[in-house]
Amino acid sequence: MWFKNLTLYRFNKPFSVDADSLEAALEDFTFSPCSSQDISKFGFSNALGKIGLSLVHSAENRHLICATKEEKILPAQVIKEALEEKVSHIEDEENRKLTKKEKDALKDEITTTLLPRAFSRRSQIRALILPELEMILVDSSSAAKAEELLALLRKALGSLPVIPVSYKAPVETQLTQWLADGQSPSPFEMQDEAELKSESDEGGIVRFKQQDLTEQEVLAHLETGKQVHKLALHFGQSVALLLQSDNSVKRLKFSEEFRAGNDEIGTEDPLAKLDADFALMAGELIALVRALVETLGGFDDAIA
C-alpha cells in the first residue's frame, strides 16, 4: 500500500464526492477477471488489497482507491509466425497473394484461437484523492498508466476535471539552481544522485550516483549549459525521493523509522494495521506535497 511514485494532478473544480457516493460510483466498474476471449480487463478492486472490505478506503476525508488490470500475454512473435505459416499455406493452395484485409482477418482469427491458452498478468495502481489539497496523487511511474486510471475514474463519476501539476518555474531550472548553490531549500536535503541533460540536440546526458554533487567534476557540467532533470532528495527524516523535471516523484521510499510509527498496533488485526499505515502515509504525503509546492514556487495557475 505504501506509495512508490507520485504522478500529481490538480482539480479544476472542488472535489465534492463523499466516500459513500464514491464507493457507489466505483461499484459499476468493479474488476472482473478475463474470460477465455478477453485480451484485457481493467476495473476497481479493494483499496486495501485482499483483506480490504471496500473499493474506497477513507480517513479524514482522504480517499484511497485501487484499480486492477489483467492482460493476456500473447508474444507478438508467436502470432507473427502462426500468421506467416497460415498465409503461406493459403497462398500456395489458392495460387494467389492474400490482401492486407485478408491477412488482418487471419491475424484476428489466430489471436482468438490462442487467447484461451495465453498466460495472464495482473497489475495494480492506486491513487489518493485529497480534497483538502484539491489534488489526486497516482502511485505510478508512468503518466500513461496514471491517465488510464483517471479515465476509468472519470467514467465512473461522469466527470473528473483534473490537470497535470505544473509549477510557475520549470522544475529543471530550480533543480539546476539548487545544484549550483550546493544545497536544496529546507525541508529538503540534496543527496548523491542526479541526472543532467544538455538543452541542445547535440548535447548529452550525464548521470551521477553515489557522488558528492558539490564537487567541481559535477558543477563543470552546469558551466557547459546542462540542466538538472533528476535529483535525489530527502524530505526530513521520513522520505527519500527522486524529483524529476516532468513534475513527477519517483522512487519514493519511506524510512524504516517512519514506517515503524504504527508498530505498537501489532499484527493481530491486519486491517487495523493497514488503516493506521494509510493514515500515517497519507498525512506524510500531504506534508511532502505541500513542501514541494511551496519550495518550487507554487502552481502555474495560467494553465489551471
N, C-alpha and C positions, 0 to 999 in steps of 0.2 A: 504493500500500500504506500510505502514511502516514495514520494516522487523522486525521479532521477533526472528529469529535464523539465524545462518550462518554456512553452510557447505561449506568449501572452496576447490577450485580446481585451479590448475595451468595449463596453456597451455604449451605443449611441443614445439610448434611452434607458432610464432606470429599470432594473430587473425587478418585477413586482410579483413573480410567481412564487407562491408559498410551497413548502415541502410536500404537502398532500396533493396539491394540484400538479406539481412536477411529477410526482410518483404516478399519478393517474395518466398523465400525458405520455410517459415513457412506456407504460404497460402495453400500449398498442404496437410498440416496436421492440418487444422483447426478443432476445436472441433465441433462435432455434437452430439445431444442427443441420448440416447439409443433408439433403436426401441423395439418393443414388444419382440423380441427374442434375443436382445443383453444383455449380463450379465454385460458388462462394455464398456465404451468408454473413450478415452484419446486423447486430442488434444490441440492445441494452441488457446488461446482466447485473447480478447483485453487486452493489457498490463495494462491499467488504469481502467479496470473494465467496468461496464455498460455504462458509459458516454465516454469511450475511443473510439478512431476512428481508431486505428491500432493495429496490433499484436505486433509491436515493438514500444516502446516509447524511443526516443533518445534525449540526450542533452549532448553537449561537448564530443561526441563520446563515451558516456556511454549508454548502451542499456538495457532496461528493457523488459523482456518477461514474459509471464504467460501461464501456462498450466492448463486446467480444466479436472477433471476426474469425470465421473458419474459411479456409481456402483449400481447394483440391490441388494437389501438386501433380501437374502433368508436364514433364520436361518437354520443352519445345523440340528438342532433337528427336524424341520418341515419335511425336506427331509428324515431324518432317519426314522421317524415314518411312513411317507407315504410309504417308501420303504419296511419297515418291514410288513406293512399291505398287500401290493401288493404281496410280496414274499410268505407270509403265505397263502394267498388266492390261488395262482397258485400251490403251493406245495400240498395243500390239495386237490385241484381239479384234479391234474395230478398224485398225489400219488408218488412224486419223489422230490429229492433235486435239486434246481437250482444251476447251476455252477456260478463261480465268474464272468465269461464273461456275463452270462445272467443277473446277478444282476447289473452289471455295466451298461448294456444297459437299464435296467429298471430305474436306477437312472438318466441317461441322459434323458430318456423319461419324468420322473416326473419333473425334473428341467425345461425342455422345456415347460411343461404344466403350471408350477407355475410362470414362468418368467413374463408373461403379467400382473399378479396380484401383483407383487412384488413392494415394495416401492423403490424409488431411493434416493441415497445420492450423493451430489456433494461436491467436494473439489477443492481447487486451490493451486498451488505452483508457486512462482515467482523466477526469477533468474536475477542477474545483471551481464552483460558481461562488463568487464573493460579491454579493450585493453591496456590502459596505465600501468596497473599492470600485464598484461598478466594472468588474473585470471577470474574465474566465481565464484560468490557468490550465493549460493542457499538458499532461505529462507525456511529451513526445519530442523526439529529436528531429522529427520530420514535419515540416509545415504542411505537406500534402496529407499526411495521416491525421494531423490535427484538424485540418479543414474537413476531412471525411467525417470525423466525429461531430463537428459543428453542423455539418449538413444534415446528419441524422437527427441531431437535437432540434434543428430548425424545422425539420419535417414533423417532429413530434409536437412542437409548440405552435406551429403555424407561422411563426416569425422569430428571428433571432438577430436583432440589429447590433452586430459587433464588427469591429475593425481590428486589424493587427496593430499592436502597440508601435508607436513611433515617437521619438524624442525630438526636442527642439533643435538640438545639435546632433549630428551624426555620431553614433557610438564610437566609430573608429577614430574620429577626431579627438574625442575625450580620452580614450584609452591611450592614444599616442602621447597626449599631453601628460598623462599620469606617468607613463614610462620615462618621458623626458625629465619630469620632476623627480623621478626616483622613488615615488610613493603614490599611493592612491588615497583619496579622501576617506576619512573615518565615516562609518564604522567598517570600511573595507580595508583589507591588508593585501598588498600585492604579493604573489607567490613566485615560483621559479619556472613558470611556463608561459610562453607567448608565441603567437604567430604573426609575422609581419609580411605585408604584401606591398609590392610596388604598384603605383596607380597607373603606370604606363603598360601598354600591351606587351612591350618587350621585356619588362621587368620580371623579377622572380618572386618566389615565396621562401621565407626563411622561418624555420621553426626552432624554438629553444625549449629544452626540457631539462629540469634539474640544473638550471643555470642561474647565476646571480644576474638579474636583469639590469642591475645598475652598472655593470662593467662596460668599459669602452667598446669591447667587441660587439655588444648588443646595440649600444647607442649609436655606433657608427652607421648602422643601417637607417636610422632616422635621418641622418645627415644626407643620405642619398635619396631621400624622398619617400621611403617606405613608411606605411602606417600600420598601426597595430589593429588586427582584426579579431584576435582572440587573446584573452588574458585571464590567467588563473588567479582567483581571489579567495580570500577567506572573509566570511561575514561574521564578525565577532569570533566567538569560540564554538559556534554551533554548526556552521555550514561551509563546506568547500564547494567551489563552483568555477565554471569556465564561462565568462561573459563574452558574447560574440557580437560582431558588427551587424548581424541581421536582427539584433534586438532580442535574441533568444538566450536562454541559460542552459548550458549542457553540463553533464557530469556532476549533477547536484548530489552531494553526499553529506548527510547529517552525521555529526561526530558521535562516537560511541557514548561519550559522556552525556551528550544531549539526549540521545535516544534512551538512555538509562533512567531518564527522569520519571518514567512510569513503572520502574521495576518493582516497586513495592506492591503493585496490584497483583503480581503473581500470574500464574498460568491456569489457575483453577477455572476461571471464566474467560475463555479466549475472546468472546465477543466484547466483554467489558474492557479487555486489554486493547483490542483493536479500536474501540471507541475512544479510549484515553489517548492512544497513539495518534488517532486522527485529529483530536483536539489540539494535541501538542504540535503536530506537524502544521496544521492549518494556521495556528497562531504565529508560528515562526515564519511561514511563507508570507504571511501578510506583512510582518515586520521587514522581511527581506525585500519584498516588492516596494514597499513604501520607501525604504532606504535607497533602492535603485532609482526610483523616480526622482527623489529629491537630489541625489548625488549627480544624476545625469541631466539635471536642469529642467525637469518637468516634461509633460507630454507635448507633442506637437498638435495643438488644437486646431491648426489650419486644415487638417485632414479628418477631423472628428465628424 
